[in-house]
Structures are given as structure tokens and as C-alpha cells.
């Protein structure tokens, strides 16, 4: 579920995805997506409803699940997914089947009582914010005097709807570290910071980072200093070293190749400094098997580790995206060995920097403009005759 126009929850690659929207009467409801998924059969979800009133959310979800339970494949465990049912029956059939089930089903036992709704709303009520201006002299002064803090503020601090506040992303991707890992001591530090500066709230993003959603701008320098002492102040949120990686062969019995060492070496190659900031918004996602737990299908650069005759081999896909412009990456061609994969990624990045139209054109935009050709040429060092 995503509550903004920009999707940060990858709703179009899940079985059921909801986007919170408003209709022409300014009523709140949901756009409904069904049939997405990754794994061995990656598919992008289809929108089956533009607007679902919020009071019908549970009933409509039940209708989707009932259609799947009645019609879904049970003869093959690899096809027992909503995405396969939609793919085989078609979007119009799915839409009609869900609407019919929704219209005919009893709603009595899934209508939430108003008292319960009020309890939930009260639990998630916004904290009591300080009344302050939209700027902070201490925050601005620290950015001017401290380059490391300025880098952190530019990548790891996002605007808040409350004037004078920011949203702080705590990167769990230290350069050369294991993506998504945190020690017990580090989590104690984060918990203390949330209690002191963040209204006792910590969130976990699907990109394997932590978020302090409500931090006053006046307090961000103190948060940064505490994070820096615990190796938690890496200024790379959204940059090339902010990599999603599954546990891979180091931990997972299903994996066919290692993910973590590849992520570590890529982050060491590109870092968090000027080069990473020059590259800008670039999402690398790594999976250690076809199950795609690292979301490689929707990485701007996706890496899939496979076993070939006892050797770990890594395939590369380009052009994937898990946001509101959701797309599945396209396979570049033959895979690379563990020793070759980091150099291969660097050739792709170097070609991007060569062909982009100014620093404001991010990797995904450049790829969609020029296509696979120039990147494949750089990757395999062959001339494919592409127009850049």
C-alpha cells in the first residue's frame, strides 16, 4: 500500500496493491492493482479499479482472494499465484470476476465497527510537533561548515509536511558492509534517538533501511553525530551503494549464488563520496536465486546470481523500476563470473555518465531514452550500432 503519488512500496509487483487516492469529490479511497509479482515469472500488476471507497477495503480484498481461491491453479505449486490466474484469464475477466464476487458477498462480518476505527485512528494520530518556522539556523549553519553533514542532509534527510521537521533515513548500507545488517548495540542507539528526537517512532523501509519519520531540523545535527559514532551515518540513501541484497548462498538454503559479497564489493567500488553523488539516483538490487527476494527484476540495474556447472554466474538486467512507472528489467545477455561482475557494473555506469543529458538525467530516464544498445555495447565491448 502506498499513500502518495510516488510509489515507494512497489505495489505493482505484489499480488494485491493499493494506492490511496482521492476522487473528484475529494473522498479518500483506493486504486486497486492485482496480479503483480517477481520470482521465476515476473509480472506487473493490472489496475482493476480506479476508485474503491475506503469503507469497502476489506470486502473488496476478500473478493479478490475468493476469486483466486475458486479459480487459481492448484495443480502446480509454481503457478499457484494470483499473477498466473490473471495472466491466463486476462485482466477483463479478473475485473469482472472480482466485481461480481464483491457485489454478491455478505459484508456483515467484515464491516469494522466505528469504535474500532476510532481506536486505530487515535493510535496512529500524528505526534505533538513543536511550533517552529520552516527553517533552522543551526541546521543551515552546520551544512555550511561540515561537508559530511551536508552530504548526509542532501541524501538522507527528506522534507516533512510539518514546517521545521525532516524525515531521517538511517542507512544500513555502510560502505563494504552487509546490506541491511545492524548490531544489537546499533539498534539500542537508534531506539535512544527515536525516544529523544523522533517521538518514539522507527520505521523499516522495504529498501532495508530505518527511518525516523519526525525529527526537528534543529535536532538533526545531534542525531547525525550520534549515528556517526556508531557507523550509521553513511550518506548514501538512494545512491548506487544503497543496495538491496538477499541473504544469498551465505545463509539461504534456496540460493544458488552469493549476493552479499557482490553487494559489498560494488559499494566499495563506488562508495558514498563525490563519485556516488555524481552518479545520483541509481538502484542496484541483487538476488541469489530465481525467487527474486532481492527484487532484482525492478532494479535500475538488477543482478541475478545463478549456478552454472558448479560456478556462480551473475546475469544483469537493466531498466527495471518498482515505483509508479513500474517496469521489469531486460536481460543484457550472457552472465559474468563473480570476479567479473563488479567491473561489468562499472562499465554500465561509465556509459551512463557518458550518454546522459546533464546531471539532472538519472540512470532510469537515460536508459528509457536510449535503450539497451549503448549499454550492451559497453558491457560486452562490442559495437551493436546503437544510436546514442
N, C-alpha and C positions, 0 to 999 in steps of 0.2 A: 504494500500500500504506500502510495506517495501523496503528500498533501500540497505539492507545489507544481507549477508548470514545468519545472526542470526535474526530471525523474532521477532521484538518487537511490532508488530501491530496486531498479532493474525489473519493473513489474511485467515487462513484455517477454521475459524469459522464465516465467513461472506458470504453473498450472492455472492459477487464478490471480489476476492483478487488478487492483482498484486504484483509480486516480480520483482524488477528491476535487470536485468541480462545482461551479455554480451555474444555474440555468438563467434564462432571460428574466426571471422573476427574482433573481438573487437568492434563490433557495439552494441550500447545500445538498449535494448528492454525490453520486459516483459514476464515472465512466468505467465500464466493465470490460476487461480483457480476459480471454480464455485460450488455453491451448499452447502456451509457450513452454520452453524447456531447453535444456542443453544436453549433456551426455552424448551417447552414441548417435542420437537422432536429434540434432539441434533444430528447433523451430521457433519462429517469432509468433507471439500470441495475436489473436484477431479480436478487434473490438466488436462486441456483440450488443452493447448498449451505450448510447451517448450519455444518458442521464438516468440514474436509478435513485429514487428518493431515499434518504438515509434511513428512514424507518423500515425500509424493505431489505436492508442489507443482509440480515440473517436468513430471511426467507428465500432471497434470490441465490445466496450461496448454497443453501440446501438444495434448491432446484438444480443447480449446476452439478452438484455431487450426485444427486439422484439420477440424473441423465447418464452420468458416467457409470454409476453402479449398474444401471439397467442395460446399457449398450456397450460398455467398454470391453476391451479384449481381455479375456481370462485364460485363453489358450496358450499364451506366450508371455512370459514374465517381462521380456524386453519390450513388449507392446502394451503393457498394462498401464497406460498413461492417458490423461485427457488429451494431450497433444496428438497422440496417434489416432484417437477417435475422431477428433476434429479434422485431421489430415485425410482420413479415409472417407468420412461422411460429408465434409465440406462445411464452410462457415455458415451458409444459409440454413442448412439442416440443423446445425448446432443451435443457432439463434432461435429457430422455430421450436425446437425440442425444449429448450430451456424456458422460453416464454410460455409454452403450453403447460409445462410442469409447474411453473411459478403461478400461473393463473388458477390452476386446479387444486393446488396443495392447501391443506389447512395450515393456518398461521397461528392458531391459538397458543400452541405450546412454545413458540419461539418468539413471541412478542414480549420484549423486555418491559417490565413494569416501570412506570415513570419514576418511582422512588429509587430503583436500581440505577437508572440512567443518571439521576441527580447525584447519586453517590459516586459514580465513576467520574462525572464531570468535576465534582468537588476535589476528588483525589488528584486529578490532573490539572487543577487550576494553576495559572501562572504564579510564580513566586512574587513576593513583595519587593519590587525594584526600588532602588534609590531614585529620587527625582534629581536628574542632572541634565546638563546640556548634551548635545550630540557629539561633543569632542572632549578631549582630555589633554591638558597641557603637559602632564607628566608622561603620558603615553607618546605624544608627539616629540617631546624633548628626548626621550630615550631612543626613539627611532633615529633621530638626527645624530646622536652621539655614539650609538652602538650598532655596528654593521650586522652582527649576529642576531641581535634582537630585531633589527629592521627586516632581515631575511625571514625570520620566524613570523613576524607580523604580516608580511606580504603573502606568505603561503599557508600559514596555519591559523590565521585569525580571519573569520568571516563576519560580515555585517549582521547585526541583530536588529530586529524590528523595534526594540526598545532603545531610545536615544541614550547614548553613553555606555552601551554594552556591546560586547563582542561574543562570538562563538569560537571557542578554542579547540582545535583538533590536536590531540596528543598522538604523534606518530609513533607507532610500534614497529617502525622500519629503520632502525639505526643502520648506518652505512656498514655493510659487511655482516650485519646481524641476521637473525632468523625472523622473517616477516611474521608479525602478529604475536610474537612471544613477549611475555612480561614476567618478571620475577615477583615473588610474594612481597619483597621489600618495595619494589616499584609500585605495586598496587596499593600498598599502605600509603605511600607518598601521594598517589592520585586521590585516594579516599580522603586524606587530610586536606588536600587542596580543594576538593569538592565541598567539604564541610566548611572550610574557611572562606572560600571565594566563589563557590559555584552553587549555592543554595541546595547543597546536599544531593546534587544530581549528576550522574555519569551516564553517558550513553555509549553504546558499542555500534560502530558503523559496519556495514557489510563489507567494507574495504579493510577490515581487520585493524582499525584504529579506535581510539577512545575519544569521546567528545565531552567537553564541559560546555553545556549549552548556554549558560547565563553567567558571564564574567564581566564585571565593570571594567571599562577601559583603564581606569585608574589602578586596577589591581593586576592587570595583565603582566606588567614587568615583574611583580613578585612571583606570579605563577611561573613565568619563564625561568626566573633564577632558580626556583626550587626544582623545576623539571631538568634544567641543565646539570644540576648536581647529581642527578640520577640517570643520566644518559637518556632522557626522554624528550629532549628539546630539538630533535632533528627537524630541520626546516625543509621538509620535502613533501608535504601533503599535496597530492595531485601531480607531483613531478615524476620523472622517469624511475626514480629509485623507490617510489611508494608502490611497491609491487604486491599484488595478491598472489599467494602461492599456497597450494595444498600441502599436506604433510609429506606426500610422495613416498618413495620407497624406504625412506629412513624410518617411517612409523606405520605406514598403512599396508595392510596385507593385500589390498586390491591393486596397489600401484604397480606399474611396470617400469618406472624410471624415477630418478630423484628430481625433486623440484627445489628443495631448499638450497642446495649448493649452487644451483644455477642462479637463483634469485640473489644470493649473497655476492656472487662474482659480478653480476650485472650492476648491482648497487655500488660495488667497489669501483667499477669501471667509470660510472657516471657521477656518483657522489651526490652532494646537495649544494655544491657551490655554484660559481658563475656559469659553468657549462650546463649544469642541470637546469638552471633558471633560463638560460638561453634557449634550451630545447622546449621548455614550457610544459603545457598540459599534454601528457603522454602516458597512457595507461598500459602497463605490461601485466599480463595475467598468465600464470603458469599452472598447468595440470600435469600430474604424474601418471595419468591413465585416461582412458576414453570417457570415464564417468564425469569428467569436467568439473570437479569440485573447486578448481581454481578459476572457473569462469573464463577459460581461455578463448572460447568462441566469441565473447564480446569484449575482448581486449583490443585496444587500438593495434597493439602487437600481441598476438596470442602465441603461447608456446605449449606444445603437447609432447610430453615425454612418452616414448614407446620402446618396447624391447624388440630388437631385430637380430635374430640369430645370436642371442645372448649378449648383445651390445645395446647400451642405451642410446637411442636416437631421438632427436628433437625436431618435430615439424613446426613450421612457422605459419601463422595466419595473419593477415593484415586487414584493417578496415572494420573490425568489429566495434560495437558500441552497445552499452547497456542503458543508455539514457533514453530520453523521449524520442530520439531519432534512431531507435534500436536497429542494429544490423548485425549480421553474423559475419565473422571474418572469412576471407578467402585464402585457401591454401596456396602458398607461394610455389611449391614444387618439392623436390627431394629434401629429406631431412638432413640434420647435421649431428655430428658426434658431440659428446659432452665437451671435448676440447675446442670444438669449432663454434659452438653456439653463441658465445659472447661476442666474438669477432663478427659473426653474422648479424647480430643485432646492431652492432656499431655501424656496419655498412648501411643498414637501413636508415639509421638515424642521420648519418652523414649525408645520405642522398636527400632526405627530407630537408635538412638545413640548406642544401644547395638549391632545391627547387621551390621552396616556399615563397609566397609573395609577401615578404616582410615579416617582422617578428610577431605580428598580430595573427598570422595564419597558423593555427595549430596543426598538429600532425594529421588528425582525422579529416579536417577540412581540406588539407593539401592532398591527401590520398583520394578523397572523393572527387577532387577536381581533376587529377591527372591519371588516376587509375593505377593498376598494378604494374604496368610496363616498366617505368623507370626504376621502381624498387626492385623488381625481379632482375633487371639488368645489373644493378649494383650488387644485389645479393649473390648472384651466380657469376658475376663478372663476364656477362655475355651481352651482345648487342641484340636487343629484341626489336629495334626500330621504333621505339615509342616516342611520341611527341610530348616533350615536357615544356 
